[in-house]
Amino acid sequence: MTKISKDRNVEAAEPHWIEWATGVVSAVVVICVLAWIGKDALMDGDTSPNLVGVVLQTERRSDGFQVLFEIRNDSSVTASQVTVHGEMGEQGSVLESVDTVLDYVPGHSKAGGGLIFQHDPTGKTLTVKATAFDEP
């Protein structure tokens, strides 16, 4: 036979302090995440990618000279099918130019690749820049 007690459970009357602490920490985390998302939604004025090219290093290869580069996207907007144009010049004249395409460069991120030149770029001016992109 089951005994019925008229006493109430202690947890029902007074929640443990850990429950209160967990609730407060959870509420603070939720409020912070909502504020962060709201700030990004209201304050982000980027309408197009801001792509910047940087030459990282040059290496000699059997079929030419490999120039490793990085395209940095300083905007929050993602760019896809980014055309990268590399030029090697000397005293204002272009000696050689090479193009490649990066699949995409996410917002506030970077992507890299390599360009292969036939001439030695040592002592010459190398420029790498994004010349075109698509909106994904």
FITIKE-543689 format. One record per atom (N, C-alpha, C): residue in three letters; residue number from 1; x, y, z. Coordinates in steps of 0.02 Angstrom, whole numbers, plus 50000, padded with zeros to 5 digits. Each point is the difference from the previous one (the first is absolute). Example, Ala and Ser with C-alpha at 12.3 -4.5 7.8 and 13.67 -1.06 7.14 Angstrom:
rec aa->ALA&i->1&east->50660&north->49716&up->50390;
rec aa->ALA&i->1&east->49955&north->50059&up->50000;
rec aa->ALA&i->1&east->50045&north->50060&up->50000;
rec aa->SER&i->2&east->49982&north->50053&up->49964;
rec aa->SER&i->2&east->50042&north->50059&up->50003;
rec aa->SER&i->2&east->49961&north->50055&up->50037;
REM end
This chain:
rec aa->MET&i->1&east->50041&north->49942&up->50000;
rec aa->MET&i->1&east->49959&north->50058&up->50000;
rec aa->MET&i->1&east->50045&north->50063&up->50000;
rec aa->THR&i->2&east->49981&north->50051&up->49961;
rec aa->THR&i->2&east->50038&north->50062&up->49994;
rec aa->THR&i->2&east->49984&north->50047&up->50057;
rec aa->LYS&i->3&east->50053&north->50028&up->50029;
rec aa->LYS&i->3&east->49990&north->50049&up->50053;
rec aa->LYS&i->3&east->49997&north->50069&up->49969;
rec aa->ILE&i->4&east->49953&north->50039&up->50021;
rec aa->ILE&i->4&east->49992&north->50068&up->49975;
rec aa->ILE&i->4&east->50023&north->50048&up->50054;
rec aa->SER&i->5&east->50044&north->50044&up->49981;
rec aa->SER&i->5&east->50025&north->50048&up->50048;
rec aa->SER&i->5&east->49970&north->50068&up->49984;
rec aa->LYS&i->6&east->49985&north->50036&up->50052;
rec aa->LYS&i->6&east->49972&north->50067&up->49990;
rec aa->LYS&i->6&east->50055&north->50053&up->49995;
rec aa->ASP&i->7&east->50063&north->49979&up->50011;
rec aa->ASP&i->7&east->50057&north->50047&up->49996;
rec aa->ASP&i->7&east->50016&north->50013&up->49927;
rec aa->ARG&i->8&east->50014&north->50064&up->49984;
rec aa->ARG&i->8&east->50019&north->50019&up->49932;
rec aa->ARG&i->8&east->50074&north->49988&up->49990;
rec aa->ASN&i->9&east->50021&north->49993&up->49939;
rec aa->ASN&i->9&east->50070&north->49991&up->49983;
rec aa->ASN&i->9&east->50038&north->50065&up->50016;
rec aa->VAL&i->10&east->50060&north->49994&up->50025;
rec aa->VAL&i->10&east->50040&north->50059&up->50019;
rec aa->VAL&i->10&east->50017&north->50041&up->49938;
rec aa->GLU&i->11&east->50018&north->49967&up->49944;
rec aa->GLU&i->11&east->50019&north->50035&up->49939;
rec aa->GLU&i->11&east->49943&north->50042&up->49971;
rec aa->ALA&i->12&east->49938&north->49980&up->50012;
rec aa->ALA&i->12&east->49944&north->50037&up->49973;
rec aa->ALA&i->12&east->49992&north->50067&up->50036;
rec aa->ALA&i->13&east->50018&north->50002&up->50063;
rec aa->ALA&i->13&east->49992&north->50061&up->50038;
rec aa->ALA&i->13&east->50060&north->50047&up->49992;
rec aa->GLU&i->14&east->50061&north->49973&up->50002;
rec aa->GLU&i->14&east->50061&north->50040&up->49995;
rec aa->GLU&i->14&east->50048&north->49971&up->49949;
rec aa->PRO&i->15&east->50004&north->50030&up->49941;
rec aa->PRO&i->15&east->50048&north->49976&up->49950;
rec aa->PRO&i->15&east->50072&north->50008&up->50026;
rec aa->HIS&i->16&east->50042&north->49954&up->49981;
rec aa->HIS&i->16&east->50070&north->50001&up->50020;
rec aa->HIS&i->16&east->50036&north->50059&up->49968;
rec aa->TRP&i->17&east->50052&north->50027&up->50031;
rec aa->TRP&i->17&east->50036&north->50058&up->49973;
rec aa->TRP&i->17&east->50032&north->49985&up->49932;
rec aa->ILE&i->18&east->50018&north->49937&up->49987;
rec aa->ILE&i->18&east->50029&north->49982&up->49935;
rec aa->ILE&i->18&east->49949&north->50010&up->49944;
rec aa->GLU&i->19&east->49936&north->49986&up->50014;
rec aa->GLU&i->19&east->49948&north->50012&up->49950;
rec aa->GLU&i->19&east->49995&north->50074&up->49983;
rec aa->TRP&i->20&east->50003&north->50043&up->50052;
rec aa->TRP&i->20&east->49998&north->50071&up->49988;
rec aa->TRP&i->20&east->50061&north->50024&up->49960;
rec aa->ALA&i->21&east->50059&north->49975&up->50018;
rec aa->ALA&i->21&east->50061&north->50020&up->49966;
rec aa->ALA&i->21&east->49998&north->49978&up->49927;
rec aa->THR&i->22&east->49977&north->49939&up->49987;
rec aa->THR&i->22&east->49995&north->49974&up->49932;
rec aa->THR&i->22&east->49951&north->50043&up->49959;
rec aa->GLY&i->23&east->49945&north->50017&up->50030;
rec aa->GLY&i->23&east->49950&north->50042&up->49966;
rec aa->GLY&i->23&east->50027&north->50069&up->49983;
rec aa->VAL&i->24&east->50035&north->50031&up->50047;
rec aa->VAL&i->24&east->50028&north->50067&up->49988;
rec aa->VAL&i->24&east->50053&north->49998&up->49945;
rec aa->VAL&i->25&east->50046&north->49951&up->50004;
rec aa->VAL&i->25&east->50053&north->49994&up->49949;
rec aa->VAL&i->25&east->49969&north->49988&up->49931;
rec aa->SER&i->26&east->49951&north->49956&up->49996;
rec aa->SER&i->26&east->49966&north->49986&up->49936;
rec aa->SER&i->26&east->49966&north->50062&up->49973;
rec aa->ALA&i->27&east->49967&north->50038&up->50043;
rec aa->ALA&i->27&east->49966&north->50060&up->49977;
rec aa->ALA&i->27&east->50049&north->50052&up->49974;
rec aa->VAL&i->28&east->50057&north->50007&up->50034;
rec aa->VAL&i->28&east->50052&north->50048&up->49978;
rec aa->VAL&i->28&east->50028&north->49978&up->49932;
rec aa->VAL&i->29&east->50013&north->49936&up->49990;
rec aa->VAL&i->29&east->50025&north->49975&up->49936;
rec aa->VAL&i->29&east->49950&north->50014&up->49944;
rec aa->VAL&i->30&east->49936&north->49985&up->50012;
rec aa->VAL&i->30&east->49949&north->50011&up->49949;
rec aa->VAL&i->30&east->49994&north->50075&up->49983;
rec aa->ILE&i->31&east->50001&north->50043&up->50050;
rec aa->ILE&i->31&east->49995&north->50072&up->49988;
rec aa->ILE&i->31&east->50061&north->50025&up->49960;
rec aa->CYS&i->32&east->50060&north->49976&up->50016;
rec aa->CYS&i->32&east->50060&north->50020&up->49963;
rec aa->CYS&i->32&east->49998&north->49978&up->49927;
rec aa->VAL&i->33&east->49978&north->49939&up->49988;
rec aa->VAL&i->33&east->49996&north->49975&up->49931;
rec aa->VAL&i->33&east->49948&north->50040&up->49961;
rec aa->LEU&i->34&east->49943&north->50014&up->50029;
rec aa->LEU&i->34&east->49949&north->50040&up->49965;
rec aa->LEU&i->34&east->50025&north->50071&up->49987;
rec aa->ALA&i->35&east->50036&north->50029&up->50047;
rec aa->ALA&i->35&east->50028&north->50067&up->49989;
rec aa->ALA&i->35&east->50051&north->50000&up->49944;
rec aa->TRP&i->36&east->50043&north->49949&up->49997;
rec aa->TRP&i->36&east->50051&north->49995&up->49948;
rec aa->TRP&i->36&east->49967&north->49993&up->49931;
rec aa->ILE&i->37&east->49951&north->49957&up->49994;
rec aa->ILE&i->37&east->49965&north->49990&up->49936;
rec aa->ILE&i->37&east->49964&north->50065&up->49981;
rec aa->GLY&i->38&east->49967&north->50032&up->50048;
rec aa->GLY&i->38&east->49965&north->50062&up->49985;
rec aa->GLY&i->38&east->50048&north->50056&up->49977;
rec aa->LYS&i->39&east->50058&north->50005&up->50033;
rec aa->LYS&i->39&east->50049&north->50050&up->49980;
rec aa->LYS&i->39&east->50024&north->49988&up->49929;
rec aa->ASP&i->40&east->50015&north->49937&up->49983;
rec aa->ASP&i->40&east->50021&north->49984&up->49932;
rec aa->ASP&i->40&east->49946&north->50015&up->49949;
rec aa->ALA&i->41&east->49938&north->49986&up->50017;
rec aa->ALA&i->41&east->49945&north->50012&up->49954;
rec aa->ALA&i->41&east->49988&north->50074&up->49988;
rec aa->LEU&i->42&east->50006&north->50040&up->50052;
rec aa->LEU&i->42&east->49985&north->50071&up->49994;
rec aa->LEU&i->42&east->50060&north->50043&up->49978;
rec aa->MET&i->43&east->50060&north->49982&up->50021;
rec aa->MET&i->43&east->50058&north->50042&up->49988;
rec aa->MET&i->43&east->50041&north->49981&up->49938;
rec aa->ASP&i->44&east->49989&north->49941&up->49972;
rec aa->ASP&i->44&east->50040&north->49978&up->49943;
rec aa->ASP&i->44&east->49977&north->50036&up->49937;
rec aa->GLY&i->45&east->50043&north->50045&up->49975;
rec aa->GLY&i->45&east->49982&north->50038&up->49941;
rec aa->GLY&i->45&east->50035&north->49976&up->49937;
rec aa->ASP&i->46&east->50034&north->49943&up->50004;
rec aa->ASP&i->46&east->50036&north->49975&up->49941;
rec aa->ASP&i->46&east->49951&north->49978&up->49947;
rec aa->THR&i->47&east->50012&north->50023&up->49938;
rec aa->THR&i->47&east->49957&north->49980&up->49945;
rec aa->THR&i->47&east->50038&north->49960&up->49947;
rec aa->SER&i->48&east->50067&north->50002&up->50004;
rec aa->SER&i->48&east->50040&north->49961&up->49952;
rec aa->SER&i->48&east->50066&north->49981&up->50033;
rec aa->PRO&i->49&east->50033&north->49948&up->49974;
rec aa->PRO&i->49&east->50064&north->49979&up->50029;
rec aa->PRO&i->49&east->50054&north->50053&up->49992;
rec aa->ASN&i->50&east->50047&north->50001&up->50047;
rec aa->ASN&i->50&east->50058&north->50043&up->49996;
rec aa->ASN&i->50&east->50061&north->49954&up->49997;
rec aa->LEU&i->51&east->50024&north->49985&up->49941;
rec aa->LEU&i->51&east->50052&north->49950&up->49989;
rec aa->LEU&i->51&east->50068&north->50033&up->49992;
rec aa->VAL&i->52&east->50049&north->49975&up->50040;
rec aa->VAL&i->52&east->50068&north->50027&up->50000;
rec aa->VAL&i->52&east->50048&north->49943&up->49988;
rec aa->GLY&i->53&east->50046&north->50008&up->49952;
rec aa->GLY&i->53&east->50049&north->49949&up->49983;
rec aa->GLY&i->53&east->50068&north->50013&up->50032;
rec aa->VAL&i->54&east->50032&north->49945&up->50023;
rec aa->VAL&i->54&east->50066&north->50005&up->50032;
rec aa->VAL&i->54&east->50044&north->49943&up->49974;
rec aa->VAL&i->55&east->50061&north->50016&up->49979;
rec aa->VAL&i->55&east->50049&north->49949&up->49980;
rec aa->VAL&i->55&east->50032&north->49973&up->50063;
rec aa->LEU&i->56&east->50000&north->49933&up->50008;
rec aa->LEU&i->56&east->50028&north->49970&up->50060;
rec aa->LEU&i->56&east->50072&north->49978&up->49990;
rec aa->GLN&i->57&east->50014&north->49962&up->49946;
rec aa->GLN&i->57&east->50069&north->49978&up->49988;
rec aa->GLN&i->57&east->50007&north->49977&up->49928;
rec aa->THR&i->58&east->50062&north->49995&up->49979;
rec aa->THR&i->58&east->50017&north->49978&up->49932;
rec aa->THR&i->58&east->50047&north->49941&up->50005;
rec aa->GLU&i->59&east->49986&north->49948&up->49959;
rec aa->GLU&i->59&east->50042&north->49940&up->50000;
rec aa->GLU&i->59&east->50016&north->49980&up->49928;
rec aa->ARG&i->60&east->50060&north->49975&up->49990;
rec aa->ARG&i->60&east->50020&north->49975&up->49934;
rec aa->ARG&i->60&east->49972&north->49930&up->49992;
rec aa->ARG&i->61&east->49969&north->49986&up->49943;
rec aa->ARG&i->61&east->49973&north->49934&up->49984;
rec aa->ARG&i->61&east->50029&north->49978&up->49933;
rec aa->SER&i->62&east->49990&north->49936&up->49984;
rec aa->SER&i->62&east->50028&north->49974&up->49937;
rec aa->SER&i->62&east->49969&north->50033&up->49938;
rec aa->ASP&i->63&east->49937&north->50022&up->50006;
rec aa->ASP&i->63&east->49967&north->50030&up->49942;
rec aa->ASP&i->63&east->49994&north->50076&up->50005;
rec aa->GLY&i->64&east->50037&north->50031&up->50045;
rec aa->GLY&i->64&east->49998&north->50073&up->50006;
rec aa->GLY&i->64&east->50009&north->50023&up->50071;
rec aa->PHE&i->65&east->49969&north->50055&up->50017;
rec aa->PHE&i->65&east->50006&north->50029&up->50067;
rec aa->PHE&i->65&east->49930&north->50006&up->50029;
rec aa->GLN&i->66&east->49990&north->49968&up->50057;
rec aa->GLN&i->66&east->49934&north->49998&up->50032;
rec aa->GLN&i->66&east->49996&north->50057&up->50051;
rec aa->VAL&i->67&east->49948&north->50041&up->49994;
rec aa->VAL&i->67&east->49988&north->50055&up->50045;
rec aa->VAL&i->67&east->49938&north->49983&up->50040;
rec aa->LEU&i->68&east->50008&north->49989&up->50065;
rec aa->LEU&i->68&east->49943&north->49986&up->50044;
rec aa->LEU&i->68&east->49970&north->50066&up->50022;
rec aa->PHE&i->69&east->49933&north->50004&up->49999;
rec aa->PHE&i->69&east->49966&north->50061&up->50017;
rec aa->PHE&i->69&east->49941&north->49986&up->50047;
rec aa->GLU&i->70&east->49973&north->50054&up->50026;
rec aa->GLU&i->70&east->49942&north->49996&up->50044;
rec aa->GLU&i->70&east->49953&north->50057&up->49981;
rec aa->ILE&i->71&east->49935&north->49984&up->49994;
rec aa->ILE&i->71&east->49949&north->50051&up->49990;
rec aa->ILE&i->71&east->49961&north->50005&up->50064;
rec aa->ARG&i->72&east->49999&north->50059&up->50030;
rec aa->ARG&i->72&east->49965&north->50013&up->50062;
rec aa->ARG&i->72&east->49936&north->50038&up->49986;
rec aa->ASN&i->73&east->49946&north->49979&up->50031;
rec aa->ASN&i->73&east->49935&north->50033&up->49992;
rec aa->ASN&i->73&east->49985&north->50038&up->50065;
rec aa->ASP&i->74&east->50007&north->50066&up->49998;
rec aa->ASP&i->74&east->49989&north->50041&up->50060;
rec aa->ASP&i->74&east->49926&north->50018&up->50011;
rec aa->SER&i->75&east->49957&north->49976&up->49957;
rec aa->SER&i->75&east->49928&north->50013&up->50005;
rec aa->SER&i->75&east->49965&north->49939&up->50031;
rec aa->SER&i->76&east->49937&north->50008&up->50017;
rec aa->SER&i->76&east->49961&north->49943&up->50026;
rec aa->SER&i->76&east->49964&north->49963&up->49943;
rec aa->VAL&i->77&east->50005&north->50025&up->49939;
rec aa->VAL&i->77&east->49966&north->49969&up->49943;
rec aa->VAL&i->77&east->50047&north->49950&up->49966;
rec aa->THR&i->78&east->49975&north->49941&up->49986;
rec aa->THR&i->78&east->50040&north->49947&up->49968;
rec aa->THR&i->78&east->50005&north->50012&up->49925;
rec aa->ALA&i->79&east->50057&north->49985&up->49972;
rec aa->ALA&i->79&east->50011&north->50005&up->49927;
rec aa->ALA&i->79&east->50015&north->49930&up->49973;
rec aa->SER&i->80&east->49970&north->49983&up->49943;
rec aa->SER&i->80&east->50014&north->49936&up->49968;
rec aa->SER&i->80&east->50030&north->50012&up->49931;
rec aa->GLN&i->81&east->50033&north->49949&up->49974;
rec aa->GLN&i->81&east->50032&north->50003&up->49934;
rec aa->GLN&i->81&east->50042&north->50064&up->49994;
rec aa->VAL&i->82&east->50046&north->50008&up->50048;
rec aa->VAL&i->82&east->50043&north->50059&up->50003;
rec aa->VAL&i->82&east->50057&north->49992&up->49950;
rec aa->THR&i->83&east->50003&north->50044&up->49951;
rec aa->THR&i->83&east->50054&north->50000&up->49951;
rec aa->THR&i->83&east->50059&north->50039&up->50029;
rec aa->VAL&i->84&east->50058&north->49967&up->50003;
rec aa->VAL&i->84&east->50060&north->50031&up->50027;
rec aa->VAL&i->84&east->50049&north->50011&up->49943;
rec aa->HIS&i->85&east->50025&north->50062&up->49995;
rec aa->HIS&i->85&east->50046&north->50019&up->49946;
rec aa->HIS&i->85&east->50068&north->50017&up->50032;
rec aa->GLY&i->86&east->50051&north->49967&up->49975;
rec aa->GLY&i->86&east->50068&north->50014&up->50023;
rec aa->GLY&i->86&east->50042&north->50029&up->49944;
rec aa->GLU&i->87&east->50038&north->50052&up->50016;
rec aa->GLU&i->87&east->50044&north->50032&up->49950;
rec aa->GLU&i->87&east->50070&north->50006&up->50027;
rec aa->MET&i->88&east->50047&north->49986&up->49956;
rec aa->MET&i->88&east->50070&north->50011&up->50015;
rec aa->MET&i->88&east->50024&north->50057&up->49956;
rec aa->GLY&i->89&east->50028&north->50051&up->50031;
rec aa->GLY&i->89&east->50021&north->50057&up->49961;
rec aa->GLY&i->89&east->50069&north->50024&up->50019;
rec aa->GLU&i->90&east->50027&north->50041&up->49955;
rec aa->GLU&i->90&east->50066&north->50029&up->50012;
rec aa->GLU&i->90&east->50002&north->50069&up->49967;
rec aa->GLN&i->91&east->50015&north->50050&up->50039;
rec aa->GLN&i->91&east->50005&north->50069&up->49976;
rec aa->GLN&i->91&east->49937&north->50023&up->49963;
rec aa->GLY&i->92&east->49942&north->49983&up->50027;
rec aa->GLY&i->92&east->49937&north->50023&up->49971;
rec aa->GLY&i->92&east->49972&north->49958&up->49944;
rec aa->SER&i->93&east->50037&north->49951&up->49974;
rec aa->SER&i->93&east->49973&north->49958&up->49946;
rec aa->SER&i->93&east->49984&north->49931&up->50027;
rec aa->VAL&i->94&east->49947&north->49971&up->49973;
rec aa->VAL&i->94&east->49978&north->49933&up->50021;
rec aa->VAL&i->94&east->50039&north->49948&up->49961;
rec aa->LEU&i->95&east->50036&north->49956&up->50037;
rec aa->LEU&i->95&east->50038&north->49946&up->49968;
rec aa->LEU&i->95&east->49957&north->49938&up->49989;
rec aa->GLU&i->96&east->49956&north->49986&up->50049;
rec aa->GLU&i->96&east->49960&north->49939&up->49996;
rec aa->GLU&i->96&east->49939&north->50008&up->50045;
rec aa->SER&i->97&east->49944&north->49972&up->49978;
rec aa->SER&i->97&east->49939&north->50000&up->50042;
rec aa->SER&i->97&east->49968&north->49931&up->50000;
rec aa->VAL&i->98&east->49971&north->49982&up->50057;
rec aa->VAL&i->98&east->49970&north->49934&up->50009;
rec aa->VAL&i->98&east->49934&north->50010&up->50038;
rec aa->ASP&i->99&east->49949&north->49959&up->49983;
rec aa->ASP&i->99&east->49936&north->50003&up->50034;
rec aa->ASP&i->99&east->49981&north->49931&up->50028;
rec aa->THR&i->100&east->49961&north->50001&up->50054;
rec aa->THR&i->100&east->49972&north->49939&up->50028;
rec aa->THR&i->100&east->49933&north->50018&up->50031;
rec aa->VAL&i->101&east->49962&north->49949&up->50020;
rec aa->VAL&i->101&east->49934&north->50011&up->50031;
rec aa->VAL&i->101&east->49997&north->49962&up->50066;
rec aa->LEU&i->102&east->49979&north->50035&up->50052;
rec aa->LEU&i->102&east->49986&north->49969&up->50065;
rec aa->LEU&i->102&east->49925&north->49985&up->50004;
rec aa->ASP&i->103&east->49983&north->49942&up->50026;
rec aa->ASP&i->103&east->49929&north->49981&up->50005;
rec aa->ASP&i->103&east->49959&north->50051&up->50040;
rec aa->TYR&i->104&east->50023&north->50016&up->50059;
rec aa->TYR&i->104&east->49967&north->50051&up->50040;
rec aa->TYR&i->104&east->50046&north->50026&up->50055;
rec aa->VAL&i->105&east->49985&north->50061&up->50022;
rec aa->VAL&i->105&east->50035&north->50031&up->50057;
rec aa->VAL&i->105&east->49946&north->50024&up->50048;
rec aa->PRO&i->106&east->49991&north->49966&up->50056;
rec aa->PRO&i->106&east->49947&north->50019&up->50048;
rec aa->PRO&i->106&east->50013&north->50069&up->50030;
rec aa->GLY&i->107&east->49948&north->50031&up->50026;
rec aa->GLY&i->107&east->50007&north->50064&up->50033;
rec aa->GLY&i->107&east->50044&north->49994&up->50062;
rec aa->HIS&i->108&east->50040&north->50053&up->50012;
rec aa->HIS&i->108&east->50047&north->50003&up->50056;
rec aa->HIS&i->108&east->50044&north->49938&up->50002;
rec aa->SER&i->109&east->50025&north->49980&up->49942;
rec aa->SER&i->109&east->50042&north->49940&up->49995;
rec aa->SER&i->109&east->50051&north->50010&up->49945;
rec aa->LYS&i->110&east->50036&north->49946&up->49984;
rec aa->LYS&i->110&east->50049&north->50004&up->49947;
rec aa->LYS&i->110&east->50005&north->49933&up->49965;
rec aa->ALA&i->111&east->50024&north->50003&up->49938;
rec aa->ALA&i->111&east->50012&north->49940&up->49960;
rec aa->ALA&i->111&east->50066&north->50010&up->49963;
rec aa->GLY&i->112&east->50032&north->49945&up->49986;
rec aa->GLY&i->112&east->50066&north->50006&up->49968;
rec aa->GLY&i->112&east->50006&north->49955&up->49939;
rec aa->GLY&i->113&east->50054&north->50010&up->49964;
rec aa->GLY&i->113&east->50014&north->49961&up->49941;
rec aa->GLY&i->113&east->50070&north->50015&up->49975;
rec aa->GLY&i->114&east->50013&north->49980&up->49939;
rec aa->GLY&i->114&east->50065&north->50012&up->49971;
rec aa->GLY&i->114&east->49995&north->50019&up->49927;
rec aa->LEU&i->115&east->50046&north->50040&up->49978;
rec aa->LEU&i->115&east->50006&north->50020&up->49929;
rec aa->LEU&i->115&east->50068&north->49976&up->49977;
rec aa->ILE&i->116&east->50004&north->49975&up->49939;
rec aa->ILE&i->116&east->50063&north->49975&up->49974;
rec aa->ILE&i->116&east->50023&north->50046&up->49943;
rec aa->PHE&i->117&east->50056&north->50032&up->50010;
rec aa->PHE&i->117&east->50030&north->50044&up->49950;
rec aa->PHE&i->117&east->50058&north->49965&up->49967;
rec aa->GLN&i->118&east->50015&north->50018&up->49938;
rec aa->GLN&i->118&east->50056&north->49970&up->49963;
rec aa->GLN&i->118&east->50065&north->50036&up->50015;
rec aa->HIS&i->119&east->49997&north->50065&up->50015;
rec aa->HIS&i->119&east->50059&north->50040&up->50013;
rec aa->HIS&i->119&east->50013&north->50005&up->50076;
rec aa->ASP&i->120&east->50062&north->50009&up->50018;
rec aa->ASP&i->120&east->50019&north->50007&up->50070;
rec aa->ASP&i->120&east->49976&north->50068&up->50027;
rec aa->PRO&i->121&east->49958&north->49999&up->50053;
rec aa->PRO&i->121&east->49974&north->50063&up->50027;
rec aa->PRO&i->121&east->50047&north->50036&up->50048;
rec aa->THR&i->122&east->50059&north->49972&up->50013;
rec aa->THR&i->122&east->50047&north->50031&up->50046;
rec aa->THR&i->122&east->50020&north->50069&up->49975;
rec aa->GLY&i->123&east->49991&north->50050&up->50043;
rec aa->GLY&i->123&east->50018&north->50069&up->49983;
rec aa->GLY&i->123&east->49948&north->50035&up->49957;
rec aa->LYS&i->124&east->49946&north->49967&up->49984;
rec aa->LYS&i->124&east->49948&north->50030&up->49959;
rec aa->LYS&i->124&east->49939&north->50015&up->50043;
rec aa->THR&i->125&east->49955&north->50041&up->49975;
rec aa->THR&i->125&east->49939&north->50018&up->50035;
rec aa->THR&i->125&east->49946&north->49947&up->49987;
rec aa->LEU&i->126&east->49974&north->49971&up->50054;
rec aa->LEU&i->126&east->49945&north->49952&up->49995;
rec aa->LEU&i->126&east->49937&north->50031&up->50030;
rec aa->THR&i->127&east->49946&north->49997&up->49962;
rec aa->THR&i->127&east->49936&north->50023&up->50027;
rec aa->THR&i->127&east->49949&north->49944&up->49991;
rec aa->VAL&i->128&east->49960&north->49989&up->50051;
rec aa->VAL&i->128&east->49946&north->49951&up->49999;
rec aa->VAL&i->128&east->49937&north->50035&up->50023;
rec aa->LYS&i->129&east->49947&north->49997&up->49959;
rec aa->LYS&i->129&east->49938&north->50033&up->50019;
rec aa->LYS&i->129&east->49941&north->49962&up->49972;
rec aa->ALA&i->130&east->49944&north->50006&up->50034;
rec aa->ALA&i->130&east->49937&north->49971&up->49976;
rec aa->ALA&i->130&east->49972&north->50047&up->49947;
rec aa->THR&i->131&east->49981&north->49971&up->49944;
rec aa->THR&i->131&east->49974&north->50042&up->49946;
rec aa->THR&i->131&east->49926&north->49990&up->49985;
rec aa->ALA&i->132&east->49971&north->49945&up->50026;
rec aa->ALA&i->132&east->49929&north->49987&up->49989;
rec aa->ALA&i->132&east->49976&north->49949&up->50051;
rec aa->PHE&i->133&east->49934&north->50001&up->50012;
rec aa->PHE&i->133&east->49970&north->49950&up->50046;
rec aa->PHE&i->133&east->49926&north->49995&up->49983;
rec aa->ASP&i->134&east->49970&north->49946&up->50024;
rec aa->ASP&i->134&east->49927&north->49990&up->49995;
rec aa->ASP&i->134&east->49970&north->50002&up->50070;
rec aa->GLU&i->135&east->49936&north->50016&up->50003;
rec aa->GLU&i->135&east->49965&north->49994&up->50064;
rec aa->GLU&i->135&east->49973&north->49929&up->50005;
rec aa->PRO&i->136&east->50014&north->49967&up->50056;
rec aa->PRO&i->136&east->49976&north->49930&up->50006;
rec aa->PRO&i->136&east->49925&north->49995&up->50008;
REM end
